[in-house]
Amino acid sequence: MSLALDHLVVAARTLEEGAAWLEARMGVPTVPGGKHALMGTHNRLLGLGAGAYLEIIAIDPQAPAPARPRWFALDSPAMRTRLASGPALVHWVARTQDIDAARASTPALVGEVLALSRGDYRWRIGVPPDGSLPGGGAFPTLIQWEGDRHPATALPDEGCALERLTVRAPGGAGLLATLRRLGLPGSAPVDVVESDAVGASAILRSPRGMVILPEAAGAE
């Protein structure tokens, strides 16, 4: 198995609020992504180079309520309270070439594997049935892209890049060992550190210099 950082997830109450928040920090615009019918969400994207990108995601007010809890804990009271204070980096997604093998290895963390699409993009993604963040947000959501299409290759180069993602969690050493077992290489721009609480922060390079996106606290 192999594992690589795929994208960062910034959640917001509205897509417009999230886009304005990120542009004010990075100095560049995001581009429209699309709608996720099964989840009742929509997104905007920013390329980060090296096959990675950043996703701003929000509940789509024009979509009917989904039959299941939305992903990334967007329906949870804790997340709604957190986002009332403004958009935030809430999670990360890692791509794998064999999500079924990854789920067999760590079923409680990967969750249910769903087959989804948006426009020409097709992917399979692990989502806990209750919509919660895997491992409280420390363990990445796993995704397997189908075919040769990936959003990062279609995004404009705005001069932005991910320098480091730092994930904090109780039992950080165990989490790192699990990620290594699933194929995350030591060269990946991901640090896992021991902490009393789960959280994440990212250092990004932008036309305005280095930007630190803080964690979303209490969003399990």
C-alpha positions as CSV (number, residue, x, y, z in Angstrom):
1,M,0.0,0.0,0.0
2,S,1.0,3.6,-0.5
3,L,-0.4,6.7,1.2
4,A,0.2,10.4,0.2
5,L,-1.3,13.7,1.4
6,D,-4.1,14.5,-1.1
7,H,-5.7,17.7,0.2
8,L,-6.5,19.9,3.2
9,V,-10.1,20.6,4.3
10,V,-11.2,24.0,5.4
11,A,-14.8,24.1,6.5
12,A,-17.0,27.2,6.6
13,R,-20.6,28.1,7.3
14,T,-21.0,29.3,3.7
15,L,-18.8,28.8,0.7
16,E,-18.6,32.5,0.1
17,E,-17.4,33.1,3.7
18,G,-14.7,30.4,3.4
19,A,-13.5,31.7,0.0
20,A,-13.2,35.3,1.3
21,W,-11.4,34.1,4.5
22,L,-8.8,32.1,2.6
23,E,-8.2,34.8,-0.1
24,A,-7.6,37.4,2.6
25,R,-4.8,35.2,4.0
26,M,-3.3,33.7,0.9
27,G,-3.7,36.6,-1.5
28,V,-5.1,34.5,-4.3
29,P,-8.6,33.4,-5.3
30,T,-10.0,29.9,-5.2
31,V,-11.8,28.3,-8.1
32,P,-15.2,26.7,-8.2
33,G,-15.2,23.0,-7.5
34,G,-18.7,21.6,-7.6
35,K,-21.5,19.9,-5.7
36,H,-21.7,16.6,-3.8
37,A,-25.3,15.4,-4.1
38,L,-25.0,12.6,-1.7
39,M,-23.7,14.9,1.1
40,G,-25.5,18.1,0.3
41,T,-22.2,20.1,0.2
42,H,-20.3,22.1,-2.3
43,N,-16.7,23.3,-2.5
44,R,-14.0,25.6,-3.9
45,L,-10.4,24.6,-4.5
46,L,-6.8,26.0,-4.4
47,G,-3.8,24.2,-5.9
48,L,-0.9,23.6,-3.6
49,G,1.5,21.9,-6.1
50,A,3.1,18.4,-5.8
51,G,-0.3,16.8,-6.5
52,A,-2.0,18.4,-3.5
53,Y,-4.7,21.0,-3.1
54,L,-6.9,22.8,-0.5
55,E,-10.6,22.4,-0.4
56,I,-13.1,24.8,1.1
57,I,-16.3,22.9,1.9
58,A,-19.7,24.1,3.2
59,I,-23.3,22.9,3.3
60,D,-25.0,23.7,0.0
61,P,-28.1,25.7,0.9
62,Q,-29.7,24.8,-2.4
63,A,-29.4,21.1,-1.9
64,P,-31.9,18.9,-0.1
65,A,-30.9,17.5,3.3
66,P,-29.1,14.2,2.7
67,A,-30.4,10.9,4.0
68,R,-27.2,10.4,6.0
69,P,-25.0,12.6,8.1
70,R,-22.7,14.8,6.1
71,W,-19.0,14.1,6.0
72,F,-16.3,16.1,7.9
73,A,-18.7,16.4,10.9
74,L,-20.5,19.3,9.3
75,D,-23.8,18.3,11.0
76,S,-22.3,18.0,14.5
77,P,-23.1,20.7,17.1
78,A,-19.4,21.0,17.9
79,M,-18.5,21.8,14.4
80,R,-21.3,24.2,13.9
81,T,-20.3,26.0,17.1
82,R,-16.6,26.1,15.9
83,L,-17.5,27.5,12.5
84,A,-19.7,30.2,14.0
85,S,-16.3,31.8,14.9
86,G,-15.1,31.6,11.3
87,P,-13.8,29.1,8.8
88,A,-11.1,26.8,9.9
89,L,-8.8,24.0,8.8
90,V,-10.6,21.0,10.1
91,H,-9.1,17.9,8.5
92,W,-6.8,16.3,6.0
93,V,-7.3,13.7,3.3
94,A,-4.8,11.1,2.1
95,R,-4.9,9.1,-1.1
96,T,-4.3,5.5,-1.4
97,Q,-4.1,3.0,-4.3
98,D,-6.0,0.4,-2.4
99,I,-8.7,1.7,-0.1
100,D,-10.2,-1.8,0.4
101,A,-6.9,-3.1,1.8
102,A,-6.5,0.0,4.0
103,R,-10.1,-0.5,5.4
104,A,-9.3,-4.2,6.0
105,S,-6.3,-3.1,8.1
106,T,-8.0,-0.3,10.0
107,P,-11.8,-0.6,9.6
108,A,-12.8,1.5,12.6
109,L,-10.8,4.4,11.2
110,V,-11.6,4.3,7.5
111,G,-15.3,3.9,7.9
112,E,-17.7,3.0,5.1
113,V,-16.2,3.2,1.6
114,L,-18.5,5.2,-0.7
115,A,-18.3,5.5,-4.5
116,L,-18.8,9.2,-5.5
117,S,-18.4,11.5,-8.4
118,R,-18.3,15.2,-9.3
119,G,-18.3,16.0,-13.0
120,D,-15.6,14.0,-14.6
121,Y,-14.0,13.0,-11.3
122,R,-14.6,9.6,-9.8
123,W,-13.4,8.4,-6.4
124,R,-14.0,6.1,-3.5
125,I,-13.7,7.6,0.0
126,G,-14.0,6.3,3.5
127,V,-16.6,8.1,5.6
128,P,-17.7,7.0,9.1
129,P,-21.5,6.3,9.1
130,D,-22.1,9.1,11.6
131,G,-20.2,11.6,9.5
132,S,-17.5,12.1,12.2
133,L,-13.9,12.9,11.6
134,P,-11.8,9.7,11.6
135,G,-9.9,9.4,14.8
136,G,-11.4,12.6,16.0
137,G,-9.7,14.3,13.0
138,A,-6.1,13.0,13.6
139,F,-6.4,10.1,11.2
140,P,-6.9,11.2,7.6
141,T,-10.0,10.5,5.5
142,L,-8.8,8.0,2.9
143,I,-9.6,8.5,-0.8
144,Q,-8.9,6.4,-3.9
145,W,-9.2,8.3,-7.2
146,E,-10.5,6.3,-10.1
147,G,-8.9,6.7,-13.6
148,D,-6.2,9.3,-14.4
149,R,-8.1,12.5,-13.4
150,H,-7.3,14.4,-10.3
151,P,-8.4,17.9,-9.3
152,A,-4.9,19.1,-8.5
153,T,-3.8,18.7,-12.2
154,A,-6.6,21.0,-13.4
155,L,-6.0,23.9,-10.9
156,P,-4.0,27.0,-11.8
157,D,-0.6,27.6,-10.3
158,E,-1.1,30.5,-8.0
159,G,2.2,30.2,-6.3
160,C,0.9,28.4,-3.3
161,A,2.4,25.2,-1.7
162,L,2.1,23.2,1.5
163,E,5.2,23.3,3.6
164,R,4.2,21.2,6.5
165,L,1.0,19.7,8.1
166,T,1.3,19.1,11.8
167,V,-1.2,16.7,13.4
168,R,-1.5,16.5,17.1
169,A,-3.1,13.6,18.9
170,P,-3.0,11.5,22.1
171,G,-1.0,8.4,21.1
172,G,0.8,10.3,18.4
173,A,3.5,7.6,18.0
174,G,0.9,5.0,17.5
175,L,-0.9,7.1,14.9
176,L,2.3,7.7,13.0
177,A,3.1,3.9,13.1
178,T,-0.4,3.2,11.6
179,L,0.2,5.8,8.8
180,R,3.6,4.3,8.0
181,R,2.1,0.8,7.9
182,L,-0.5,2.1,5.4
183,G,2.3,3.5,3.2
184,L,2.9,7.1,4.3
185,P,6.6,7.8,3.5
186,G,9.0,9.6,5.8
187,S,9.4,12.2,3.1
188,A,5.7,13.2,3.3
189,P,5.2,16.8,4.6
190,V,3.3,15.5,7.6
191,D,4.4,15.6,11.2
192,V,2.6,13.7,14.0
193,V,3.2,14.8,17.5
194,E,2.0,13.8,20.9
195,S,-0.7,16.0,22.5
196,D,-3.5,15.8,25.0
197,A,-6.0,16.9,22.4
198,V,-6.5,16.3,18.6
199,G,-5.7,19.2,16.3
200,A,-4.0,20.2,13.1
201,S,-2.2,23.2,11.6
202,A,-0.6,23.8,8.3
203,I,2.2,26.0,7.1
204,L,1.5,27.2,3.5
205,R,3.6,29.2,1.1
206,S,1.7,32.0,-0.7
207,P,2.3,35.2,-2.7
208,R,1.9,37.0,0.7
209,G,4.6,34.8,2.4
210,M,4.2,32.0,4.8
211,V,0.6,31.5,6.2
212,I,-0.3,29.3,9.1
213,L,-3.8,27.9,9.1
214,P,-4.8,27.1,12.7
215,E,-6.7,24.1,13.9
216,A,-10.4,23.7,14.5
217,A,-10.7,22.9,18.2
218,G,-13.5,20.7,19.6
219,A,-14.8,19.6,16.2
220,E,-15.0,15.8,16.7
